[in-house]
């Protein structure tokens, strides 16, 4: 088949993902990009998407490895190919799935990175100081509200950019979020996030809306209802928020703040099911990765609650019956054994 046929298949599959699967545009674009990358690889082997075989898929993964593509990205691309060829099978365009028996890269070994609580607190303190200044600009209030929302609610950056003012219920202390696949969920917010959002909506956002009118910007009605506006009165982009977070802390990113939210909740005793609902994970296995990042707390809980996790304060006395039957040296050895065994049990 000609290369044009590859592009037609990719477009058809993207339409299928948008219309029938209900995936968000950014997700569909990511899948299309992965398929185009695979199609380009196949062209070098004089093959097309519809006639690819298992060796082509294995060769593609090896090609990614040689070009230093991390296992997480390679696993995502393989997942995309699995979905694509499942669709072709269901549509009876092919008779064999070339992704069958292809082992997925072990991306689950890559733990998400998060910030320490002290780092997050310092970042939020700087943002609060800038927003509370007597001559604080509307943008400072907006930036603080965004940072508090990313960390306090564990929102994805695309979820923040898509928020409308009607999604926020300050009196109820929650926000309605539309996540992947247009799935909606209710996210509770803490005092710090609610305070930052209330100040922004009361003093910051109206100023941004007035500036946009003065500059004769003409946002659509949908854009005008967005929660976070630029100086031109337009909705903020994902790239803009990414730069905002990087400016606040070079080591941070919007997704790292989301990971930090989940990690810190688990460290403070939150159960995985609650964290799963908060983050909008479809599968609990996605949330379980945060247990690996809270091992310090798990160890502390184990030492505190397991009956054999720590030594008793005082060694139990040797029964008198045993003392009578043993030679004089035996009690001494028993005593030494008890003394030396305590540090060992402390380390358990």
C-alpha positions, 0 to 999 in steps of 0.5 A, a space after each residue: 500500500 502507498 504511504 497515503 493509505 497509512 495516513 487515511 488509516 490513522 485519520 479513521 482511527 483518530 475519528 473512531 477514538 474521538 466519536 465512539 470512544 469519547 477520548 479528549 482531543 489531546 489524547 487522540 493527537 498523542 495516539 495519532 502521533 505514535 501511529 505516524 511514528 510507527 508508519 514511518 518506521 514501517 516505510 523503511 521496511 517497505 511495509 504498511 500499517 495494515 500488513 505489519 507482522 510481529 517482527 515489525 512491532 518487535 523491531 520498532 520497540 528495539 528501534 526505540 530502545 536504541 534511540 534511548 526512548 525510555 521504557 515508559 514512552 515505549 510502553 505507551 506506544 505499544 499500548 497505542 498499537 494494541 488498541 489500533 490493531 484491535 480496532 482493525 480486527 474488529 472491523 475485519 480489515 486484518 486477520 492477525 494482530 501483530 502485537 500478540 505475544 509482544 512483551 511490554 517494556 517494564 514501565 511500571 518500575 519507573 516511579 513518579 517523581 514528587 517534591 518534598 513537603 518542605 519544597 512545596 510549602 516553600 513554593 506556596 509561601 512565595 506565591 502567597 506572599 506575592 499575592 498578598 502584597 498591597 500592590 499585588 497584580 491580578 496575575 499574582 493572585 491567579 498564579 497562586 490559585 493555579 499552584 494551590 489547585 494543582 497541588 491541593 486537588 491533584 489536578 492534571 494541567 489540562 483539567 486546570 485549563 478547561 475549568 470554568 467559573 461554574 465548575 467551582 463551588 466555594 461554599 461546598 469546598 469542591 470543584 467539578 473536573 472533567 478528566 480523561 475521556 470526558 469523565 467527570 469527578 468531584 474534587 474536594 479542596 482544602 482551606 489554602 486552595 479555597 482561599 486562593 481561589 476566592 481572592 482570585 475570583 473576587 479581586 484578580 479575575 475581574 481585573 483581567 476581564 476588564 483589561 481584555 475589554 480595554 485591549 479590545 480582545 474578543 474572546 468567545 462566550 465559552 472562553 470568557 467563562 474559563 476560570 483562568 485568563 491571560 492579560 488578553 482575557 484568553 484561556 491559559 494554555 498547558 504550555 503557559 501553566 508549565 512555564 508558570 510552575 517552572 518559574 515558581 520552582 525549577 525542580 517542579 512541573 504541573 504533573 510533579 505537583 499532582 504526584 506530590 499531592 498523592 504521595 503526601 496523602 499516602 504518607 499521611 495515612 490516606 487509603 489508596 481507594 480515596 486517592 484513586 477517586 481524587 486523582 481520577 484513576 480508572 484502575 487502582 493499580 495506577 494508584 498503587 505506585 504511590 505506596 512505593 514512595 511512602 515506604 518510610 511511613 509504612 515502616 514506621 506504621 509496621 514498627 508501631 503496630 506489629 507485635 514482633 517489630 520492636 524489642 520489649 523495654 525489659 527482657 523477660 526474666 528466665 523462669 526459676 525452673 530453668 535456672 535450677 536445672 541449668 549450670 551456673 554459666 547458663 543463666 549468664 549465656 541466656 542473659 547475653 543472648 537476650 542483650 545481643 538479640 535486642 538490636 537485631 529485633 530493633 532493626 526488623 
